[in-house]
Amino acid sequence: MCGIVAYIGDKDACPILMKGLQRLEYRGYDSAGIAMLNNDLHVFKIAGKVKSLETFIQGKETHGNIGIGHTRWATHGEPNNENAHPHLSENKNIALIHNGIIENYDVLKMELKKRGHTFNSDTDTEVLVHLIEDILRNENISLDEAVRLALNKVVGAYAIVVLAKSEPDMLIAARKGSPLVIGLGEGEYFLASDATPIVEYTRNVIYMNDENMAIIKRDSFSLKTIENKVQTPYIQELEMNLEALEKGGFEHFMLKEIHEQPNSVRDTFRGRLNLEKGEIRLGGIQDYINKLSHIKRVVITACGTSWHAALIGEYLIEELARIPVEVEYGSEFRYRNPVIYEDDLLIAISQSGETADTLAAIELAKQKIPAVFGICNVVGSTIARVTNAGIYTHAGPEIGVASTKAFTSQLVVLNLLALQWAKIKGTITNTRFHEYIQEFSTIPDKIKEVLKSQDKIKELAEIFKNRKNFLYLGRGLNFPVALEGALKLKEISYIHAEGYPAAEMKHGPIALIDKNMPVVVIATNKTIYDKVLSNIQEVKARKGIIIAIVNKGDKVISEVSDYVIEIPETEEIFSPMISVIPLQLLAYHMAVLRGCNVDQPRNLAKSVTVE
Ligand code: AGP
């Protein structure tokens, strides 16, 4: 996600824009830019944080009382000066900023190139401003009508603001799938991705609705749909303070990011999971897809939560595509002189794309094999750049040190990869493939349903907040989920917790069980349900306390468990994306009740760029 801000009124716009971008930097910070309209349209943009832009604009032509600003979280195109927003039309008379993903930008770009347009960036956004100009060029219509017609050609998500030399007293804004807020001042208007840049100037805001556009002048504004239907504005009064607004009204970034998961999971498969065509398309590795048939083994390397995602990736790729997979800690792989075959594929998973151990593992593998993929969340990160190809998770910036939405987005990518590979190899039938992708599309809503059980999970946290130890058990795909649940609890509440394969308990750890040991069991398995039930009974026989995550409507395991959290049923391969949610919430609420610093836990960093 990116940060958008705009101003029209009688004040000097530049300081307002720059302060607004600082407030929005948590939404994206790999490049930033502003466009100011005085006698001419001036665009100032640069790779780096807002601070770099501040330095860059010193002494430049930034006066004027109408302007737009943008701080970027790259989705298409590396973070560099050319790809930074605002983007200009061919004739440099129109500037546009955008938050979202234009899925059909490549088709639109080809058409525009045939009509003589030239492009300076690799972004989807630049295509939109050229499309607006192209429509204006060919029809005698107003700027806002050209914007409206252009948006009707766009597939995907957008929040945009347009500024043009031809309309020095006008801002045009529109949104679909990405947020945009209008601030109503005295003879001045503000636009922003959320209310944080606005609240210090006015508390009267309009949260724009999807497929709505606004035409804003110094002394008036109008709202309509992109179908040209006039809309009545609903003006609200902001009650939240600035800090609360940055966190979207949540107490911590981690909680905000847990609740973002229905949207971030949808953003990860947006443009990649096509139900109408019944296909999966992974642009980042499309050139390699047909070469995958000669791959005999996959090695997945990662650290921490990403390593847990890798373990789930192992199950998915072996189960669906029937290709053997090895999972390696980056820190172990880099030093143990591993056996690497020339027809291996190495996949590195990393939210930050900067983890030193994972990077070192990649460099080792690259000495022996050509095929090295990256699954990263930060576009243009080191791992994204040093791997031959890759798939971005598009989860948006993850600010909380404890990884949540990045993890579920990693699982989305691994499911997409395993399913597409299985389809190419014919290791699953077309019918089964279509059943899977239909169910895949329901995951965001199923995650949303689990989030509703937050109060029940909070009660559990209240009961167990002072325990010293926890066990997390799971079998099959749920074993890595158990590891992830234990890590979440450890890293933010500082309670010792261990994830274990449920069946392994009898080989030693069951000695730990007594009436003081809470045991969280992820018990959503269908194929080995009875085995998980037996493991639970073994724990109960030793007075252990069972907290079971079960499929909705489960009777048997629920009956023998002390506490039960129900989650919506789904295909087994998708279940970790849902069963991890209650574990994230349990860890979060335990940490809050214990007064821990949830977003910046002690001793930890968001990205471990050292050995
Ligand atoms: C997870 O909650 C932790 N913050 C940590 O284990 C993290 O997953 C690990 O450091 C790997 O980071 P990466 O995904 O950015 O490579």
Residues whose N, C-alpha, C, O or C-beta is under 5 A from the ligand:
A	BS01	AGP	C303 G304 T305 S306 I349 S350 Q351 S352 G353 T355 V401 A402 S403 A605 K606 V608
